[in-house]
């Protein structure tokens, strides 16, 4: 089974008080997780804004494969 992730789920590992259960689930299911172009656009917007700079370091390396062609 594949999973389509939204922004909130993808951001859990970068949150200061992220849900440990979600983070563990992401680690376990990472090869079956996908997201949409809308979510990628939301993440890009957050990274480019002042508030998003705090999220850019933990999120981008982890999800850089989202930007790579299949």
MMTF fields as JSON, N, C-alpha, C and O atoms, coordinates in Angstrom:
{
  "mmtfVersion": "1.0.0",
  "mmtfProducer": "UNKNOWN",
  "numBonds": 279,
  "numAtoms": 280,
  "numGroups": 70,
  "numChains": 1,
  "numModels": 1,
  "chainsPerModel": [1],
  "groupsPerChain": [70],
  "chainIdList": ["A"],
  "bondAtomList": [4, 2, 8, 6, 12, 10, 16, 14, 20, 18, 24, 22, 28, 26, 32, 30, 36, 34, 40, 38, 44, 42, 48, 46, 52, 50, 56, 54, 60, 58, 64, 62, 68, 66, 72, 70, 76, 74, 80, 78, 84, 82, 88, 86, 92, 90, 96, 94, 100, 98, 104, 102, 108, 106, 112, 110, 116, 114, 120, 118, 124, 122, 128, 126, 132, 130, 136, 134, 140, 138, 144, 142, 148, 146, 152, 150, 156, 154, 160, 158, 164, 162, 168, 166, 172, 170, 176, 174, 180, 178, 184, 182, 188, 186, 192, 190, 196, 194, 200, 198, 204, 202, 208, 206, 212, 210, 216, 214, 220, 218, 224, 222, 228, 226, 232, 230, 236, 234, 240, 238, 244, 242, 248, 246, 252, 250, 256, 254, 260, 258, 264, 262, 268, 266, 272, 270, 276, 274],
  "bondOrderList": [1, 1, 1, 1, 1, 1, 1, 1, 1, 1, 1, 1, 1, 1, 1, 1, 1, 1, 1, 1, 1, 1, 1, 1, 1, 1, 1, 1, 1, 1, 1, 1, 1, 1, 1, 1, 1, 1, 1, 1, 1, 1, 1, 1, 1, 1, 1, 1, 1, 1, 1, 1, 1, 1, 1, 1, 1, 1, 1, 1, 1, 1, 1, 1, 1, 1, 1, 1, 1],
  "groupList": [{"groupName": "UNK", "atomNameList": ["N", "CA", "C", "O"], "elementList": ["N", "C", "C", "O"], "formalChargeList": [0, 0, 0, 0], "bondAtomList": [1, 0, 2, 1, 3, 2], "bondOrderList": [1, 1, 2], "singleLetterCode": "X", "chemCompType": "L-PEPTIDE LINKING"}],
  "groupTypeList": [0, 0, 0, 0, 0, 0, 0, 0, 0, 0, 0, 0, 0, 0, 0, 0, 0, 0, 0, 0, 0, 0, 0, 0, 0, 0, 0, 0, 0, 0, 0, 0, 0, 0, 0, 0, 0, 0, 0, 0, 0, 0, 0, 0, 0, 0, 0, 0, 0, 0, 0, 0, 0, 0, 0, 0, 0, 0, 0, 0, 0, 0, 0, 0, 0, 0, 0, 0, 0, 0],
  "groupIdList": [1, 2, 3, 4, 5, 6, 7, 8, 9, 10, 11, 12, 13, 14, 15, 16, 17, 18, 19, 20, 21, 22, 23, 24, 25, 26, 27, 28, 29, 30, 31, 32, 33, 34, 35, 36, 37, 38, 39, 40, 41, 42, 43, 44, 45, 46, 47, 48, 49, 50, 51, 52, 53, 54, 55, 56, 57, 58, 59, 60, 61, 62, 63, 64, 65, 66, 67, 68, 69, 70],
  "secStructList": [7, 7, 3, 3, 3, 7, 2, 2, 2, 2, 2, 4, 4, 4, 1, 6, 6, 7, 7, 2, 2, 2, 2, 2, 2, 2, 2, 2, 2, 4, 4, 4, 3, 3, 3, 7, 2, 2, 2, 2, 2, 2, 2, 2, 2, 2, 2, 2, 1, 6, 6, 6, 2, 2, 2, 2, 2, 2, 2, 2, 2, 2, 6, 4, 4, 4, 4, 1, 7, 7],
  "xCoordList": [0.833, 0.0, 0.883, 1.903, 0.491, 1.201, 0.438, -0.771, 1.165, 0.573, 0.824, 1.935, -0.213, -0.097, -0.049, -1.029, 1.085, 1.295, 0.944, 1.147, 0.411, 0.148, 1.282, 2.187, 1.226, 2.296, 2.535, 3.683, 1.474, 1.625, 2.4, 3.26, 2.106, 2.805, 4.274, 5.154, 4.538, 5.914, 6.74, 7.943, 6.111, 6.833, 7.046, 7.785, 6.447, 6.573, 8.023, 8.339, 8.915, 10.302, 11.004, 11.942, 10.573, 11.231, 10.642, 11.232, 9.494, 8.858, 9.572, 10.064, 9.614, 10.264, 9.615, 10.295, 8.296, 7.541, 6.716, 5.524, 7.378, 6.706, 6.221, 6.794, 5.181, 4.6, 5.555, 5.8, 6.087, 7.061, 6.472, 7.193, 5.176, 4.543, 4.525, 4.73, 4.279, 4.263, 5.676, 5.865, 6.651, 8.04, 8.467, 9.1, 8.129, 8.47, 7.762, 8.358, 6.506, 5.756, 6.385, 6.497, 6.799, 7.455, 8.732, 8.994, 9.515, 10.75, 10.437, 11.137, 9.405, 9.029, 8.44, 8.676, 7.68, 6.941, 7.551, 6.93, 8.733, 9.275, 9.363, 9.244, 9.561, 9.664, 8.319, 8.26, 7.236, 5.898, 5.149, 3.941, 5.862, 5.24, 5.467, 6.555, 4.433, 4.468, 3.759, 3.1, 3.894, 3.169, 2.768, 3.128, 2.024, 1.521, 2.336, 3.116, 2.14, 2.8, 2.355, 3.133, 1.127, 0.627, 1.422, 1.799, 1.679, 2.446, 3.881, 4.434, 4.478, 5.841, 5.873, 6.814, 4.855, 4.774, 4.621, 5.224, 3.825, 3.67, 4.995, 5.35, 5.721, 7.026, 8.011, 8.752, 8.017, 8.915, 8.587, 9.49, 7.314, 6.901, 7.369, 7.894, 7.19, 7.599, 9.109, 9.586, 9.853, 11.314, 11.747, 12.718, 11.035, 11.417, 10.981, 11.477, 10.065, 9.599, 10.448, 11.16, 10.364, 11.152, 10.87, 11.806, 9.611, 9.264, 9.755, 10.119, 9.769, 10.183, 11.669, 12.088, 12.482, 13.918, 14.273, 15.248, 13.504, 13.752, 13.482, 14.106, 12.566, 12.21, 13.094, 13.178, 13.749, 14.444, 15.574, 15.748, 16.326, 17.46, 17.036, 17.569, 16.102, 15.728, 14.913, 15.032, 14.103, 13.185, 13.865, 13.7, 14.615, 15.119, 16.004, 15.79, 16.977, 17.773, 16.927, 17.113, 16.015, 15.192, 14.288, 14.065, 13.77, 12.797, 13.321, 12.542, 14.627, 15.191, 14.826, 14.77, 14.58, 14.213, 12.867, 12.552, 12.059, 10.765, 10.974, 10.114, 12.112, 12.376, 13.059, 13.182, 13.501, 14.237, 13.261, 12.286, 13.517, 12.652, 12.771, 13.825, 11.693, 11.674, 12.448, 12.533],
  "yCoordList": [-1.172, 0.0, 1.242, 1.286, 2.241, 3.523, 4.557, 4.443, 5.564, 6.626, 7.978, 8.262, 8.809, 10.175, 11.088, 11.2, 11.739, 12.529, 13.994, 14.555, 14.604, 16.042, 16.777, 16.155, 18.085, 18.923, 18.663, 18.595, 18.52, 18.332, 17.053, 17.059, 15.984, 14.723, 14.845, 14.401, 15.435, 15.58, 16.45, 16.234, 17.424, 18.356, 17.826, 18.446, 16.736, 16.231, 16.053, 16.455, 15.474, 15.315, 16.645, 16.693, 17.715, 19.006, 19.823, 20.817, 19.415, 20.175, 19.927, 18.832, 20.977, 20.872, 19.803, 19.061, 19.743, 18.759, 17.879, 17.658, 17.388, 16.529, 15.245, 14.781, 14.694, 13.461, 12.301, 11.951, 11.715, 10.628, 9.432, 8.722, 9.201, 8.069, 8.306, 7.377, 9.555, 9.884, 9.767, 9.232, 10.26, 10.182, 8.724, 8.367, 7.89, 6.464, 5.811, 5.004, 6.153, 5.608, 6.028, 5.219, 7.301, 7.777, 6.996, 6.626, 6.75, 5.983, 4.577, 4.051, 3.986, 2.621, 2.533, 1.562, 3.544, 3.516, 4.386, 4.562, 4.927, 5.943, 5.502, 6.34, 4.252, 3.797, 3.716, 3.551, 3.833, 3.763, 5.093, 5.149, 6.148, 7.456, 8.368, 8.417, 9.07, 10.023, 11.286, 11.304, 12.332, 13.561, 14.198, 13.718, 15.278, 15.934, 17.182, 17.67, 17.681, 18.925, 20.083, 21.006, 20.051, 21.114, 21.131, 22.2, 19.968, 19.887, 20.358, 21.072, 19.972, 20.423, 21.943, 22.589, 22.513, 23.973, 24.621, 25.663, 24.026, 24.562, 24.531, 25.499, 23.44, 23.337, 24.358, 24.991, 24.515, 25.491, 26.901, 27.698, 27.206, 28.519, 28.716, 29.778, 27.717, 27.821, 27.994, 28.732, 27.315, 27.42, 28.825, 29.355, 29.424, 30.754, 31.888, 33.007, 31.622, 32.663, 32.669, 31.707, 33.735, 33.857, 32.713, 32.121, 32.39, 31.309, 29.967, 29.096, 29.792, 28.533, 28.263, 27.113, 29.287, 29.069, 28.108, 27.366, 28.106, 27.182, 25.744, 24.812, 25.566, 24.233, 23.734, 22.528, 24.64, 24.247, 23.254, 22.323, 23.419, 22.53, 21.09, 20.188, 20.827, 19.43, 18.825, 17.631, 19.616, 19.049, 18.765, 17.672, 19.696, 19.535, 18.313, 17.595, 18.036, 16.828, 15.556, 14.641, 15.506, 14.307, 14.06, 12.913, 15.127, 14.987, 15.454, 15.755, 15.514, 15.954, 15.005, 15.417, 13.752, 12.802, 13.131, 12.648, 13.951, 14.368, 15.217, 15.253, 15.902, 16.786, 16.056, 16.604, 14.846, 14.12, 13.363, 12.79, 13.359, 12.608, 11.106, 10.613, 10.409, 8.962, 8.213, 6.986],
  "zCoordList": [0.0, 0.0, 0.0, 0.687, -0.764, -0.816, -0.005, 0.199, 0.45, 1.263, 0.607, 0.159, 0.552, 0.06, 1.275, 2.012, 1.486, 2.703, 2.499, 1.422, 3.557, 3.525, 4.229, 4.785, 4.2, 4.748, 6.229, 6.669, 6.992, 8.429, 8.757, 9.637, 8.068, 8.318, 7.925, 8.663, 6.783, 6.31, 7.255, 7.399, 7.896, 8.773, 10.187, 10.951, 10.558, 11.927, 12.39, 13.51, 11.587, 12.068, 12.332, 13.127, 11.687, 11.859, 13.0, 13.422, 13.495, 14.568, 15.88, 16.153, 16.682, 17.979, 18.858, 19.567, 18.795, 19.578, 18.636, 18.849, 17.6, 16.627, 17.286, 18.271, 16.738, 17.264, 16.988, 15.833, 18.047, 17.919, 17.183, 16.483, 17.333, 16.638, 15.133, 14.351, 14.728, 13.298, 12.726, 11.634, 13.458, 13.002, 12.845, 11.852, 13.81, 13.731, 12.545, 11.832, 12.337, 11.215, 9.889, 8.968, 9.793, 8.572, 8.283, 7.138, 9.311, 9.127, 8.619, 7.753, 9.153, 8.788, 7.376, 6.658, 6.991, 5.727, 4.629, 3.58, 4.836, 3.926, 2.465, 1.571, 2.208, 0.822, 0.114, -1.105, 0.883, 0.294, 0.403, 0.175, 0.748, 0.944, -0.257, -0.832, -0.607, -1.72, -1.275, -0.236, -2.056, -1.77, -3.09, -4.165, -2.99, -4.192, -4.522, -3.704, -5.729, -6.14, -5.26, -5.016, -4.784, -3.898, -2.6, -2.122, -2.028, -0.779, -1.003, -0.166, -2.104, -2.409, -2.546, -2.083, -3.176, -3.3, -1.931, -1.677, -1.042, 0.308, 1.057, 1.729, 0.947, 1.613, 1.05, 1.801, -0.264, -0.89, -0.414, -0.159, -0.296, 0.193, 1.629, 1.965, 2.474, 3.878, 4.003, 4.864, 3.146, 3.184, 2.784, 3.323, 1.845, 1.354, 2.275, 2.144, 3.202, 4.108, 5.376, 5.664, 6.107, 7.334, 8.295, 8.832, 8.521, 9.444, 8.926, 9.716, 7.632, 7.043, 7.144, 7.013, 7.372, 7.443, 8.566, 8.453, 9.642, 10.733, 10.293, 10.799, 9.362, 8.911, 7.777, 7.544, 7.073, 5.859, 6.11, 5.324, 7.156, 7.385, 7.649, 7.003, 8.566, 8.786, 7.644, 7.369, 6.99, 5.997, 4.673, 4.131, 4.138, 2.78, 2.57, 1.594, 3.418, 3.167, 3.226, 2.423, 4.164, 4.342, 3.148, 2.76, 2.566, 1.491, 0.14, -0.765, 0.007, -1.27, -2.404, -3.563, -2.084, -3.134, -3.748, -4.836, -3.07, -3.643, -4.887, -5.768, -4.966, -6.1, -7.241, -8.337, -7.008, -8.031, -8.933, -8.447, -10.225, -11.131, -10.869, -10.469, -11.096, -10.857, -11.908, -11.856]
}
